[in-house]
Amino acid sequence: MSLIAVVDYGMGNLRSVLKALEHVAGPDQRVKITSDPADIAAAERVVFPGQGAARDCMLELKERGLIEPVLQAAREKPFLGICMGMQVLLAHSRENDGVDCMGLYEGEVRFFGTAFAENELSQKDELLKIPHMGWNQVHQTKNHPLWNGIEQNSRFYFVHSYYVVPRDSRIVVGDTDFGINFVSAIAQDNVFATQFHPEKSAADGLQLLENFTRWNGKVD
């Protein structure tokens, strides 16, 4: 029986991720929430979720000895990052006066409020209140196996105040409009990561998770 490891570093409610994955996993797959590097190394697939602040996330990962095991998994096997689990894959976050992150991808994480000010957008607008919370459309900018069965511009559930700006635009596979157009999904090789929460995104979110449980980590 193959293992899907859900990385536990003390940040976020992992039960909804676990239950959603168990709902779509095959009979030969077991889903386990774990902070054990041995489980992460042994897993066939790894899910890296999270919520909260970048500084706290990096501190917890470091204290639990999980930075290198997570990076190694992201280099070797089907890997799904969710929300904070996507943001800290980049090199740097502007949150908490600046935080060095895991550096799997060049780029940084920026605050919506700064972008709104630069573009003279008002947070007084009911539609632009920070955090960006609720349902919003995701435009698929590239084909990917994890988009299979999901219609273009389907709606997914978001909760975040920061967004990723990868240096290499070629890894962008989805974007979303919230006053500005921001990156809501990235992918490269065996890694797929989303700013939205598929486990909270009804049928389309479950479809994405099911696609992940079947994905061999290859795009072609």
Secondary structure as the mmCIF struct_conf table of DSSP 4:
data_model
#
loop_
_struct_conf.conf_type_id
_struct_conf.id
_struct_conf.beg_label_comp_id
_struct_conf.beg_label_asym_id
_struct_conf.beg_label_seq_id
_struct_conf.end_label_comp_id
_struct_conf.end_label_asym_id
_struct_conf.end_label_seq_id
STRN STRN1 SER A 2 VAL A 7
BEND BEND1 TYR A 9 GLY A 10
BEND BEND2 GLY A 12 GLY A 12
HELX_RH_AL_P HELX_RH_AL_P1 ARG A 15 VAL A 24
BEND BEND3 ALA A 25 ALA A 25
TURN_TY1_P TURN_TY1_P1 PRO A 27 ASP A 28
STRN STRN2 GLN A 29 THR A 34
HELX_RH_AL_P HELX_RH_AL_P2 PRO A 37 ALA A 42
BEND BEND4 GLU A 44 GLU A 44
STRN STRN3 ARG A 45 PHE A 48
BEND BEND5 GLY A 52 GLY A 52
HELX_RH_AL_P HELX_RH_AL_P3 ALA A 54 GLU A 63
TURN_TY1_P TURN_TY1_P2 ARG A 64 GLY A 65
HELX_RH_AL_P HELX_RH_AL_P4 ILE A 67 GLU A 76
BEND BEND6 LYS A 77 LYS A 77
STRN STRN4 PHE A 79 ILE A 82
TURN_TY1_P TURN_TY1_P3 CYS A 83 CYS A 83
HELX_RH_AL_P HELX_RH_AL_P5 MET A 84 GLN A 87
TURN_TY1_P TURN_TY1_P4 VAL A 88 LEU A 89
STRN STRN5 LEU A 90 SER A 93
HELX_RH_3T_P HELX_RH_3T_P1 GLU A 95 ASP A 97
STRN STRN6 VAL A 99 ASP A 100
BEND BEND7 LEU A 104 LEU A 104
STRN STRN7 TYR A 105 PHE A 111
HELX_RH_AL_P HELX_RH_AL_P6 PHE A 112 GLU A 118
TURN_TY1_P TURN_TY1_P5 ASN A 119 GLU A 120
TURN_TY1_P TURN_TY1_P6 GLN A 123 LYS A 124
BEND BEND8 ASP A 125 ASP A 125
HELX_RH_3T_P HELX_RH_3T_P2 GLU A 126 LEU A 128
HELX_LH_PP_P HELX_LH_PP_P1 LYS A 129 LYS A 129
BEND BEND9 ILE A 130 PRO A 131
STRN STRN8 HIS A 132 GLN A 137
STRN STRN9 HIS A 139 GLN A 140
BEND BEND10 LYS A 142 LYS A 142
HELX_RH_3T_P HELX_RH_3T_P3 PRO A 145 TRP A 147
TURN_TY1_P TURN_TY1_P7 ASN A 148 GLY A 149
TURN_TY1_P TURN_TY1_P8 GLN A 152 ASN A 153
STRN STRN10 ARG A 155 HIS A 160
BEND BEND11 SER A 161 SER A 161
STRN STRN11 TYR A 162 PRO A 166
BEND BEND12 ARG A 167 ARG A 167
HELX_RH_3T_P HELX_RH_3T_P4 SER A 169 ILE A 171
STRN STRN12 VAL A 172 ASP A 177
BEND BEND13 PHE A 178 ILE A 180
STRN STRN13 ASN A 181 GLN A 188
TURN_TY1_P TURN_TY1_P9 ASP A 189 ASN A 190
STRN STRN14 VAL A 191 THR A 194
BEND BEND14 GLN A 195 PHE A 196
STRN STRN15 HIS A 197 HIS A 197
HELX_RH_3T_P HELX_RH_3T_P5 PRO A 198 LYS A 200
BEND BEND15 SER A 201 SER A 201
HELX_RH_AL_P HELX_RH_AL_P7 ALA A 202 ARG A 214
BEND BEND16 GLY A 217 GLY A 217
#
